[in-house]
Amino acid sequence: MTTLRVHLRFPPEIVKRPIIHEIGHAFDIVTNIRRANITLEEGWADLEISGDSREIEKAVDTLRSWGVRVDPIEGDVIE
């Protein structure tokens, strides 16, 4: 099993959409929200994604195709 830590930034036009829920159901992955700040206008989340590396890659590609900025996080998410 692989774990990827990423920082997600949601554009205003999709901030109300349950993005993390959707990828958790669309792919064979487990998502763990470590930190987040979501408002009506914008949002970001630090997320751990665990599962098969191919499933994680497909989930990240899908997030990007929806307009979510996905950046890797180095080290532990919680300081």
PDB file as gemmi writes it, atoms N, CA and C in Angstrom:
CRYST1    1.000    1.000    1.000  90.00  90.00  90.00 P 1                      
ATOM      1  N   MET A   1       0.850  -1.174   0.000  1.00  0.00           N  
ATOM      2  CA  MET A   1       0.000   0.000   0.000  1.00  0.00           C  
ATOM      3  C   MET A   1       0.898   1.241   0.000  1.00  0.00           C  
ATOM      4  N   THR A   2       0.500   2.215  -0.771  1.00  0.00           N  
ATOM      5  CA  THR A   2       1.217   3.484  -0.902  1.00  0.00           C  
ATOM      6  C   THR A   2       0.406   4.586  -0.238  1.00  0.00           C  
ATOM      7  N   THR A   3       1.093   5.553   0.343  1.00  0.00           N  
ATOM      8  CA  THR A   3       0.427   6.735   0.889  1.00  0.00           C  
ATOM      9  C   THR A   3       1.061   7.971   0.272  1.00  0.00           C  
ATOM     10  N   LEU A   4       0.216   8.841  -0.237  1.00  0.00           N  
ATOM     11  CA  LEU A   4       0.647  10.103  -0.838  1.00  0.00           C  
ATOM     12  C   LEU A   4       0.026  11.239  -0.043  1.00  0.00           C  
ATOM     13  N   ARG A   5       0.834  12.215   0.336  1.00  0.00           N  
ATOM     14  CA  ARG A   5       0.335  13.408   1.033  1.00  0.00           C  
ATOM     15  C   ARG A   5       0.317  14.555   0.030  1.00  0.00           C  
ATOM     16  N   VAL A   6      -0.826  15.208  -0.079  1.00  0.00           N  
ATOM     17  CA  VAL A   6      -0.978  16.287  -1.050  1.00  0.00           C  
ATOM     18  C   VAL A   6      -1.698  17.478  -0.434  1.00  0.00           C  
ATOM     19  N   HIS A   7      -1.411  18.641  -0.998  1.00  0.00           N  
ATOM     20  CA  HIS A   7      -2.116  19.879  -0.656  1.00  0.00           C  
ATOM     21  C   HIS A   7      -3.037  20.180  -1.827  1.00  0.00           C  
ATOM     22  N   LEU A   8      -4.329  20.261  -1.560  1.00  0.00           N  
ATOM     23  CA  LEU A   8      -5.315  20.542  -2.597  1.00  0.00           C  
ATOM     24  C   LEU A   8      -5.792  21.982  -2.470  1.00  0.00           C  
ATOM     25  N   ARG A   9      -5.921  22.652  -3.598  1.00  0.00           N  
ATOM     26  CA  ARG A   9      -6.492  24.001  -3.609  1.00  0.00           C  
ATOM     27  C   ARG A   9      -7.669  23.969  -4.581  1.00  0.00           C  
ATOM     28  N   PHE A  10      -8.848  24.329  -4.050  1.00  0.00           N  
ATOM     29  CA  PHE A  10     -10.086  24.262  -4.818  1.00  0.00           C  
ATOM     30  C   PHE A  10     -10.424  25.623  -5.404  1.00  0.00           C  
ATOM     31  N   PRO A  11     -10.677  25.691  -6.708  1.00  0.00           N  
ATOM     32  CA  PRO A  11     -11.098  26.956  -7.306  1.00  0.00           C  
ATOM     33  C   PRO A  11     -12.528  27.300  -6.889  1.00  0.00           C  
ATOM     34  N   PRO A  12     -12.884  28.584  -6.918  1.00  0.00           N  
ATOM     35  CA  PRO A  12     -14.211  29.017  -6.449  1.00  0.00           C  
ATOM     36  C   PRO A  12     -15.386  28.289  -7.103  1.00  0.00           C  
ATOM     37  N   GLU A  13     -15.274  27.947  -8.364  1.00  0.00           N  
ATOM     38  CA  GLU A  13     -16.413  27.346  -9.063  1.00  0.00           C  
ATOM     39  C   GLU A  13     -16.727  25.917  -8.613  1.00  0.00           C  
ATOM     40  N   ILE A  14     -15.823  25.261  -7.900  1.00  0.00           N  
ATOM     41  CA  ILE A  14     -16.123  23.895  -7.436  1.00  0.00           C  
ATOM     42  C   ILE A  14     -15.983  23.731  -5.924  1.00  0.00           C  
ATOM     43  N   VAL A  15     -15.807  24.832  -5.197  1.00  0.00           N  
ATOM     44  CA  VAL A  15     -15.552  24.725  -3.759  1.00  0.00           C  
ATOM     45  C   VAL A  15     -16.721  24.084  -3.000  1.00  0.00           C  
ATOM     46  N   LYS A  16     -17.918  24.183  -3.501  1.00  0.00           N  
ATOM     47  CA  LYS A  16     -19.079  23.585  -2.811  1.00  0.00           C  
ATOM     48  C   LYS A  16     -19.272  22.104  -3.131  1.00  0.00           C  
ATOM     49  N   ARG A  17     -18.547  21.601  -4.108  1.00  0.00           N  
ATOM     50  CA  ARG A  17     -18.673  20.205  -4.540  1.00  0.00           C  
ATOM     51  C   ARG A  17     -17.913  19.284  -3.566  1.00  0.00           C  
ATOM     52  N   PRO A  18     -18.453  18.108  -3.237  1.00  0.00           N  
ATOM     53  CA  PRO A  18     -17.787  17.194  -2.299  1.00  0.00           C  
ATOM     54  C   PRO A  18     -16.674  16.382  -2.980  1.00  0.00           C  
ATOM     55  N   ILE A  19     -15.635  17.074  -3.394  1.00  0.00           N  
ATOM     56  CA  ILE A  19     -14.551  16.489  -4.191  1.00  0.00           C  
ATOM     57  C   ILE A  19     -13.892  15.292  -3.510  1.00  0.00           C  
ATOM     58  N   ILE A  20     -13.523  15.441  -2.242  1.00  0.00           N  
ATOM     59  CA  ILE A  20     -12.813  14.362  -1.547  1.00  0.00           C  
ATOM     60  C   ILE A  20     -13.703  13.133  -1.405  1.00  0.00           C  
ATOM     61  N   HIS A  21     -14.957  13.348  -1.126  1.00  0.00           N  
ATOM     62  CA  HIS A  21     -15.924  12.245  -1.060  1.00  0.00           C  
ATOM     63  C   HIS A  21     -16.008  11.538  -2.417  1.00  0.00           C  
ATOM     64  N   GLU A  22     -16.083  12.315  -3.479  1.00  0.00           N  
ATOM     65  CA  GLU A  22     -16.225  11.746  -4.819  1.00  0.00           C  
ATOM     66  C   GLU A  22     -15.041  10.867  -5.210  1.00  0.00           C  
ATOM     67  N   ILE A  23     -13.805  11.326  -4.957  1.00  0.00           N  
ATOM     68  CA  ILE A  23     -12.670  10.487  -5.348  1.00  0.00           C  
ATOM     69  C   ILE A  23     -12.550   9.251  -4.458  1.00  0.00           C  
ATOM     70  N   GLY A  24     -12.997   9.383  -3.204  1.00  0.00           N  
ATOM     71  CA  GLY A  24     -12.972   8.228  -2.307  1.00  0.00           C  
ATOM     72  C   GLY A  24     -13.913   7.124  -2.743  1.00  0.00           C  
ATOM     73  N   HIS A  25     -14.979   7.490  -3.441  1.00  0.00           N  
ATOM     74  CA  HIS A  25     -15.933   6.498  -3.933  1.00  0.00           C  
ATOM     75  C   HIS A  25     -15.637   6.056  -5.361  1.00  0.00           C  
ATOM     76  N   ALA A  26     -14.994   6.906  -6.137  1.00  0.00           N  
ATOM     77  CA  ALA A  26     -14.720   6.580  -7.536  1.00  0.00           C  
ATOM     78  C   ALA A  26     -13.508   5.661  -7.689  1.00  0.00           C  
ATOM     79  N   PHE A  27     -12.599   5.692  -6.725  1.00  0.00           N  
ATOM     80  CA  PHE A  27     -11.366   4.909  -6.818  1.00  0.00           C  
ATOM     81  C   PHE A  27     -11.184   4.081  -5.562  1.00  0.00           C  
ATOM     82  N   ASP A  28     -10.382   3.020  -5.672  1.00  0.00           N  
ATOM     83  CA  ASP A  28     -10.119   2.142  -4.538  1.00  0.00           C  
ATOM     84  C   ASP A  28      -9.002   2.753  -3.694  1.00  0.00           C  
ATOM     85  N   ILE A  29      -9.342   3.846  -2.995  1.00  0.00           N  
ATOM     86  CA  ILE A  29      -8.391   4.571  -2.155  1.00  0.00           C  
ATOM     87  C   ILE A  29      -9.051   4.918  -0.833  1.00  0.00           C  
ATOM     88  N   VAL A  30      -8.217   5.267   0.133  1.00  0.00           N  
ATOM     89  CA  VAL A  30      -8.691   5.781   1.420  1.00  0.00           C  
ATOM     90  C   VAL A  30      -8.166   7.195   1.543  1.00  0.00           C  
ATOM     91  N   THR A  31      -9.063   8.131   1.869  1.00  0.00           N  
ATOM     92  CA  THR A  31      -8.659   9.524   2.038  1.00  0.00           C  
ATOM     93  C   THR A  31      -8.720   9.891   3.512  1.00  0.00           C  
ATOM     94  N   ASN A  32      -7.750  10.686   3.938  1.00  0.00           N  
ATOM     95  CA  ASN A  32      -7.684  11.142   5.318  1.00  0.00           C  
ATOM     96  C   ASN A  32      -7.378  12.636   5.286  1.00  0.00           C  
ATOM     97  N   ILE A  33      -8.350  13.452   5.665  1.00  0.00           N  
ATOM     98  CA  ILE A  33      -8.155  14.896   5.703  1.00  0.00           C  
ATOM     99  C   ILE A  33      -7.363  15.230   6.963  1.00  0.00           C  
ATOM    100  N   ARG A  34      -6.179  15.819   6.785  1.00  0.00           N  
ATOM    101  CA  ARG A  34      -5.330  16.164   7.929  1.00  0.00           C  
ATOM    102  C   ARG A  34      -5.536  17.593   8.387  1.00  0.00           C  
ATOM    103  N   ARG A  35      -5.757  18.489   7.451  1.00  0.00           N  
ATOM    104  CA  ARG A  35      -6.065  19.897   7.748  1.00  0.00           C  
ATOM    105  C   ARG A  35      -6.857  20.436   6.574  1.00  0.00           C  
ATOM    106  N   ALA A  36      -7.697  21.439   6.839  1.00  0.00           N  
ATOM    107  CA  ALA A  36      -8.467  22.038   5.751  1.00  0.00           C  
ATOM    108  C   ALA A  36      -9.013  23.389   6.177  1.00  0.00           C  
ATOM    109  N   ASN A  37      -9.281  24.201   5.183  1.00  0.00           N  
ATOM    110  CA  ASN A  37      -9.951  25.478   5.395  1.00  0.00           C  
ATOM    111  C   ASN A  37     -10.821  25.715   4.162  1.00  0.00           C  
ATOM    112  N   ILE A  38     -12.116  25.633   4.358  1.00  0.00           N  
ATOM    113  CA  ILE A  38     -13.061  25.768   3.253  1.00  0.00           C  
ATOM    114  C   ILE A  38     -14.028  26.895   3.581  1.00  0.00           C  
ATOM    115  N   THR A  39     -14.185  27.832   2.660  1.00  0.00           N  
ATOM    116  CA  THR A  39     -15.174  28.887   2.793  1.00  0.00           C  
ATOM    117  C   THR A  39     -16.109  28.806   1.598  1.00  0.00           C  
ATOM    118  N   LEU A  40     -17.041  29.711   1.506  1.00  0.00           N  
ATOM    119  CA  LEU A  40     -17.948  29.718   0.354  1.00  0.00           C  
ATOM    120  C   LEU A  40     -17.242  30.136  -0.929  1.00  0.00           C  
ATOM    121  N   GLU A  41     -16.111  30.835  -0.804  1.00  0.00           N  
ATOM    122  CA  GLU A  41     -15.414  31.355  -1.979  1.00  0.00           C  
ATOM    123  C   GLU A  41     -14.191  30.552  -2.401  1.00  0.00           C  
ATOM    124  N   GLU A  42     -13.527  29.881  -1.464  1.00  0.00           N  
ATOM    125  CA  GLU A  42     -12.292  29.163  -1.785  1.00  0.00           C  
ATOM    126  C   GLU A  42     -12.048  28.075  -0.758  1.00  0.00           C  
ATOM    127  N   GLY A  43     -11.064  27.240  -1.037  1.00  0.00           N  
ATOM    128  CA  GLY A  43     -10.757  26.205  -0.073  1.00  0.00           C  
ATOM    129  C   GLY A  43      -9.448  25.509  -0.361  1.00  0.00           C  
ATOM    130  N   TRP A  44      -8.887  24.909   0.686  1.00  0.00           N  
ATOM    131  CA  TRP A  44      -7.708  24.072   0.551  1.00  0.00           C  
ATOM    132  C   TRP A  44      -7.816  22.940   1.566  1.00  0.00           C  
ATOM    133  N   ALA A  45      -7.096  21.864   1.287  1.00  0.00           N  
ATOM    134  CA  ALA A  45      -7.071  20.727   2.207  1.00  0.00           C  
ATOM    135  C   ALA A  45      -5.738  20.010   2.076  1.00  0.00           C  
ATOM    136  N   ASP A  46      -5.198  19.572   3.207  1.00  0.00           N  
ATOM    137  CA  ASP A  46      -4.052  18.678   3.219  1.00  0.00           C  
ATOM    138  C   ASP A  46      -4.617  17.273   3.389  1.00  0.00           C  
ATOM    139  N   LEU A  47      -4.286  16.419   2.460  1.00  0.00           N  
ATOM    140  CA  LEU A  47      -4.939  15.121   2.361  1.00  0.00           C  
ATOM    141  C   LEU A  47      -3.916  14.002   2.254  1.00  0.00           C  
ATOM    142  N   GLU A  48      -4.149  12.909   2.964  1.00  0.00           N  
ATOM    143  CA  GLU A  48      -3.388  11.677   2.757  1.00  0.00           C  
ATOM    144  C   GLU A  48      -4.259  10.754   1.925  1.00  0.00           C  
ATOM    145  N   ILE A  49      -3.679  10.215   0.880  1.00  0.00           N  
ATOM    146  CA  ILE A  49      -4.382   9.260   0.027  1.00  0.00           C  
ATOM    147  C   ILE A  49      -3.609   7.949   0.092  1.00  0.00           C  
ATOM    148  N   SER A  50      -4.283   6.874   0.508  1.00  0.00           N  
ATOM    149  CA  SER A  50      -3.642   5.561   0.618  1.00  0.00           C  
ATOM    150  C   SER A  50      -4.318   4.582  -0.321  1.00  0.00           C  
ATOM    151  N   GLY A  51      -3.514   3.661  -0.855  1.00  0.00           N  
ATOM    152  CA  GLY A  51      -4.034   2.629  -1.739  1.00  0.00           C  
ATOM    153  C   GLY A  51      -2.973   2.200  -2.730  1.00  0.00           C  
ATOM    154  N   ASP A  52      -3.397   1.489  -3.742  1.00  0.00           N  
ATOM    155  CA  ASP A  52      -2.508   1.074  -4.822  1.00  0.00           C  
ATOM    156  C   ASP A  52      -2.031   2.314  -5.574  1.00  0.00           C  
ATOM    157  N   SER A  53      -0.763   2.352  -5.941  1.00  0.00           N  
ATOM    158  CA  SER A  53      -0.195   3.543  -6.581  1.00  0.00           C  
ATOM    159  C   SER A  53      -0.924   3.904  -7.873  1.00  0.00           C  
ATOM    160  N   ARG A  54      -1.420   2.924  -8.617  1.00  0.00           N  
ATOM    161  CA  ARG A  54      -2.157   3.218  -9.864  1.00  0.00           C  
ATOM    162  C   ARG A  54      -3.493   3.888  -9.561  1.00  0.00           C  
ATOM    163  N   GLU A  55      -4.169   3.443  -8.510  1.00  0.00           N  
ATOM    164  CA  GLU A  55      -5.436   4.063  -8.120  1.00  0.00           C  
ATOM    165  C   GLU A  55      -5.210   5.490  -7.634  1.00  0.00           C  
ATOM    166  N   ILE A  56      -4.144   5.693  -6.871  1.00  0.00           N  
ATOM    167  CA  ILE A  56      -3.815   7.037  -6.397  1.00  0.00           C  
ATOM    168  C   ILE A  56      -3.529   7.949  -7.585  1.00  0.00           C  
ATOM    169  N   GLU A  57      -2.762   7.463  -8.529  1.00  0.00           N  
ATOM    170  CA  GLU A  57      -2.435   8.259  -9.719  1.00  0.00           C  
ATOM    171  C   GLU A  57      -3.692   8.635 -10.499  1.00  0.00           C  
ATOM    172  N   LYS A  58      -4.609   7.698 -10.648  1.00  0.00           N  
ATOM    173  CA  LYS A  58      -5.866   7.994 -11.353  1.00  0.00           C  
ATOM    174  C   LYS A  58      -6.689   9.032 -10.583  1.00  0.00           C  
ATOM    175  N   ALA A  59      -6.709   8.927  -9.263  1.00  0.00           N  
ATOM    176  CA  ALA A  59      -7.459   9.894  -8.447  1.00  0.00           C  
ATOM    177  C   ALA A  59      -6.861  11.295  -8.581  1.00  0.00           C  
ATOM    178  N   VAL A  60      -5.538  11.398  -8.528  1.00  0.00           N  
ATOM    179  CA  VAL A  60      -4.870  12.696  -8.661  1.00  0.00           C  
ATOM    180  C   VAL A  60      -5.109  13.279 -10.046  1.00  0.00           C  
ATOM    181  N   ASP A  61      -5.014  12.450 -11.077  1.00  0.00           N  
ATOM    182  CA  ASP A  61      -5.288  12.924 -12.440  1.00  0.00           C  
ATOM    183  C   ASP A  61      -6.719  13.447 -12.560  1.00  0.00           C  
ATOM    184  N   THR A  62      -7.652  12.770 -11.926  1.00  0.00           N  
ATOM    185  CA  THR A  62      -9.052  13.195 -11.960  1.00  0.00           C  
ATOM    186  C   THR A  62      -9.225  14.525 -11.237  1.00  0.00           C  
ATOM    187  N   LEU A  63      -8.613  14.663 -10.070  1.00  0.00           N  
ATOM    188  CA  LEU A  63      -8.677  15.936  -9.346  1.00  0.00           C  
ATOM    189  C   LEU A  63      -8.187  17.079 -10.228  1.00  0.00           C  
ATOM    190  N   ARG A  64      -7.057  16.875 -10.877  1.00  0.00           N  
ATOM    191  CA  ARG A  64      -6.499  17.918 -11.755  1.00  0.00           C  
ATOM    192  C   ARG A  64      -7.426  18.215 -12.925  1.00  0.00           C  
ATOM    193  N   SER A  65      -8.063  17.190 -13.469  1.00  0.00           N  
ATOM    194  CA  SER A  65      -8.977  17.406 -14.594  1.00  0.00           C  
ATOM    195  C   SER A  65     -10.203  18.211 -14.173  1.00  0.00           C  
ATOM    196  N   TRP A  66     -10.544  18.175 -12.873  1.00  0.00           N  
ATOM    197  CA  TRP A  66     -11.668  18.949 -12.343  1.00  0.00           C  
ATOM    198  C   TRP A  66     -11.265  20.378 -11.987  1.00  0.00           C  
ATOM    199  N   GLY A  67      -9.978  20.698 -12.126  1.00  0.00           N  
ATOM    200  CA  GLY A  67      -9.517  22.045 -11.823  1.00  0.00           C  
ATOM    201  C   GLY A  67      -8.920  22.224 -10.449  1.00  0.00           C  
ATOM    202  N   VAL A  68      -8.728  21.129  -9.709  1.00  0.00           N  
ATOM    203  CA  VAL A  68      -8.117  21.193  -8.385  1.00  0.00           C  
ATOM    204  C   VAL A  68      -6.600  21.226  -8.552  1.00  0.00           C  
ATOM    205  N   ARG A  69      -5.954  22.169  -7.864  1.00  0.00           N  
ATOM    206  CA  ARG A  69      -4.494  22.195  -7.874  1.00  0.00           C  
ATOM    207  C   ARG A  69      -4.002  21.179  -6.854  1.00  0.00           C  
ATOM    208  N   VAL A  70      -3.116  20.279  -7.272  1.00  0.00           N  
ATOM    209  CA  VAL A  70      -2.607  19.210  -6.418  1.00  0.00           C  
ATOM    210  C   VAL A  70      -1.096  19.357  -6.316  1.00  0.00           C  
ATOM    211  N   ASP A  71      -0.608  19.608  -5.104  1.00  0.00           N  
ATOM    212  CA  ASP A  71       0.826  19.733  -4.851  1.00  0.00           C  
ATOM    213  C   ASP A  71       1.242  18.720  -3.806  1.00  0.00           C  
ATOM    214  N   PRO A  72       2.375  18.023  -4.019  1.00  0.00           N  
ATOM    215  CA  PRO A  72       2.836  17.057  -3.010  1.00  0.00           C  
ATOM    216  C   PRO A  72       3.285  17.780  -1.748  1.00  0.00           C  
ATOM    217  N   ILE A  73       3.144  17.080  -0.621  1.00  0.00           N  
ATOM    218  CA  ILE A  73       3.620  17.588   0.674  1.00  0.00           C  
ATOM    219  C   ILE A  73       4.778  16.706   1.104  1.00  0.00           C  
ATOM    220  N   GLU A  74       5.862  17.349   1.504  1.00  0.00           N  
ATOM    221  CA  GLU A  74       7.012  16.622   2.033  1.00  0.00           C  
ATOM    222  C   GLU A  74       6.891  16.542   3.545  1.00  0.00           C  
ATOM    223  N   GLY A  75       7.271  15.429   4.140  1.00  0.00           N  
ATOM    224  CA  GLY A  75       7.247  15.292   5.590  1.00  0.00           C  
ATOM    225  C   GLY A  75       5.857  15.079   6.130  1.00  0.00           C  
ATOM    226  N   ASP A  76       5.694  15.269   7.429  1.00  0.00           N  
ATOM    227  CA  ASP A  76       4.413  15.063   8.091  1.00  0.00           C  
ATOM    228  C   ASP A  76       3.499  16.252   7.844  1.00  0.00           C  
ATOM    229  N   VAL A  77       2.206  15.979   7.684  1.00  0.00           N  
ATOM    230  CA  VAL A  77       1.229  17.012   7.412  1.00  0.00           C  
ATOM    231  C   VAL A  77       0.955  17.851   8.657  1.00  0.00           C  
ATOM    232  N   ILE A  78       0.892  17.201   9.805  1.00  0.00           N  
ATOM    233  CA  ILE A  78       0.639  17.913  11.056  1.00  0.00           C  
ATOM    234  C   ILE A  78       1.975  18.206  11.725  1.00  0.00           C  
ATOM    235  N   GLU A  79       2.217  19.470  11.990  1.00  0.00           N  
ATOM    236  CA  GLU A  79       3.501  19.866  12.575  1.00  0.00           C  
ATOM    237  C   GLU A  79       3.422  19.897  14.071  1.00  0.00           C  
TER     238      GLU A  79                                                      
END                                                                             
